[in-house]
Amino acid sequence: MSLPRGTVAYYWPRSRTLLCSDSGEPEFRSFLSAAADEGVYSGKGNPF
């Protein structure tokens, strides 16, 4: 599969999954949220 240059896509290496921007954006935002939570729980992040 090839994508046109400039296409936004999200690649998840562990599962080798490639998602388009419509499907991948919510997954990516969920990942960022979980990563921020982990930072706060470990005392390294800003809770605000």
N, C-alpha and C positions, 0 to 999 in steps of 0.2 A: 504494500500500500504506500502511496506517496501523497504528500500534502503540498498544496501550493505554498510558495514562499510567503511568509507573513501570517500564516494560519496559526491561531492560538490553539494549543492542545496541551493536555496534561498527561505526563507519563509517570506511571507508578512502577518503579523497577522491581520491587519484590514480587508483584503479581504479573509483571510484564504487560500491563494494561495501558492502552492509549485511549484517552477520552477527549472528545471534542469540547469546545469551550462551554457549550450549553450543559453538558453532562458533567464535565470536570470541575467547573467553577464551584458548585456547592460542595463537592468532595474536598477540593483544595481549601476552601474556607473552613470546613469542619476540621481538617488537619491543622491549620494554623491556630484555630481556637484550642484544640487539644494540646498543641505544643505550648501555647501561652499558659494554659492551666498547669501543665507540668512544671513550667518555670516558676510559677507562683507557689505551687505545693512544695517545691524543693528549696524555696527561699531565695531564688535567683531572679525572679520576675517581679514586675510591678503589678500589684493587684488593682490598680486604678487605671 
